[in-house]
Amino acid sequence: MLKMPQLTDANFYSELATSRLPSVVNFWATWCKPCNILMPIVDEIKAKYEGVFQFWLANVDECPRVCERVGILTVPCILVFRGGRIVERIVGALPKDDIIEKLEGTIKVS
């Protein structure tokens, strides 16, 4: 598994604010089976898109205030941030190609 920076309530907004790339945040939980299925897929995507996106992990148990603010109602959930705004929401353990299609759609959006 590739190493991804961890986000919490304490550092979420400061870390995203300093990212020069669009941020892909994988909201997950250790107790979530679909999250554990999705993790290696996100690792593969991260390896392919290193330098295009900044990838982060956010354990929902460690950032409940952020989850409430950005509307995380279920996990797994991937949010793509650009300029501090959510530009894509990917909910569920989707196939890798579906996730890539959605991520690539955010690259084309200016």
PyMOL commands that set and color helices and strands:
alter all, ss='L'
color gray80, all
select helices_A, chain A and resi 12-18+33-49+64-70+96-108
alter helices_A, ss='H'
color red, helices_A
select strands_A, chain A and resi 6-7+23-28+54-59+77-82+85-91
alter strands_A, ss='S'
color yellow, strands_A
deselect
rebuild
show_as cartoon
